[in-house]
Amino acid sequence: NAGVTQTPKFRVLKTGQSMTLLCAQDMNHEYMYWYRQDPGMGLRLIHYSVGEGTTAKGEVPDGYNVSRLKKQNFLLGLESAAPSQTSVYFCASTRDTAGGYTFGSGTRLTVV
Amino acid sequence: DQQVKQNSPSLSVQEGRISILNCDYTNSMFDYFLWYKKYPAEGPTFLISISSIKDKNEDGRFTVFLNKSAKHLSLHIVPSQPGDSAVYFCAASSLETSGSRLTFGEGTQLTVNP
């Protein structure tokens, strides 16, 4: 039982490059989320999805796009990476709020 | 605007003593509150939660207190153990909000000294 799996775990990008972060969950959860964690700022919501085929903007969506073509996968894309997107990215999923989120182990992204 | 705030970036306590982590919120629509624990290089893990219809919830060594009038909650860990050393995040949600979205505080680094 893997829970929430994020790939890759580490990545270094040059400014202007693009990449996709993959999140996969095997718990049949409806809701999935992408957060970024920055020092002194906690976790901020980028985008989220309430079900297959649906996505919505969170608190800090600019510069990111997402897709949820399959229920178990939630992809986060950076079309043109900027140094301000250097961060640790966490994916999470849940069946409902009462159960809390299950988080992946994170992707550390550095944009130079 | 920071709707969930943890004013103490760090806290250091002795093993066996009580750890008290604090959290304040400003959004009166929040009605569900959670605490997460995070070790380095790992994702946060769910610790304990409380609904706004309660003022206290216990789970073993962990107790969360909610003061709705003050918009304040706290996490008590008794007795504290070295393995409790981690970053603790407070989070809040409105059960009426679409998507079960959580708003997180900045986190507090707890260090429990042997």
Interface residues (C-beta under 8 A of the other chain):
Chain A: V4 Y31 Y33 Y35 G40 M41 G42 L43 R44 L45 Y48 S49 V50 A56 G58 F90 A92 T94 D96 T97 A98 G99 G100 Y101 T102 F103 G104 S105 G106
Chain B: V4 Q6 P9 Y32 L34 Y36 A41 E42 G43 P44 T45 F46 S49 F89 S93 L95 S98 G99 S100 R101 L102 T103 F104 G105 E106 G107
